[in-house]
Amino acid sequence: MVRNIGISVATPRKSCEAKFCPFHGVLPIRGKLLRGTVVSNKAKNMAVVAREFPRSVGKYKRYERSRSKMHAYVPDCLDIEEGSDVTIAECRPLSKTVSFVVIEVDNRNGGED
């Protein structure tokens, strides 16, 4: 049974028994929704997601591209690869550096360029 997480995203096709899955477990979603690209998914159930955003440079009255990386928990029901575009949502802290969870994978890119 898939739980309603309160956000209109595509539900995963697979099922999982993970406690920290927002769809099949008990992890609540709150706060920010961010989009980014998976840079690394070598750790168990964790991915490093990089996102780009414009940052203002006041001296030159222009913007520069800035990039930040954050760690996100990946439930067993989602399959991700490096280069995949993902949507991550804020949740309670799961470890020292992980406070986000992957809720949707954009399969159009799929990491194949």
C-alpha positions, 0 to 999 in steps of 0.5 A: 500500500502506498501512502499519500505524502501530500505532494503530487509526485509519481509514486514508485512502481516497486514496493519496499520495507524501508522504515525511512521511505516516505511512500511505504514507511513512516517518514514524514515530509516537511519544508523544502522541495529541491531539484538537483542532479545525482553526483554520486550514489556509492553509499548505501541508501544515500546519494549526493545531489548537486543543485545549481542556482544564481548568486548575486554579485553586488559589486558588478551587479551581475549573477554568477552560477553557484553550486551546492551539494547535499546528501539525501536518503534513497529508499529501496523502491526508487532506482537512481543512477549518477546523472539522474535528475531528482526531486528531494524533500526535507525530512527530519534529520536521519543522520549527521548530514542527511536531512533530505529524502529522494521522492521522485526520479526524472526518467527523461534524462536517466543519466544517458547523454 
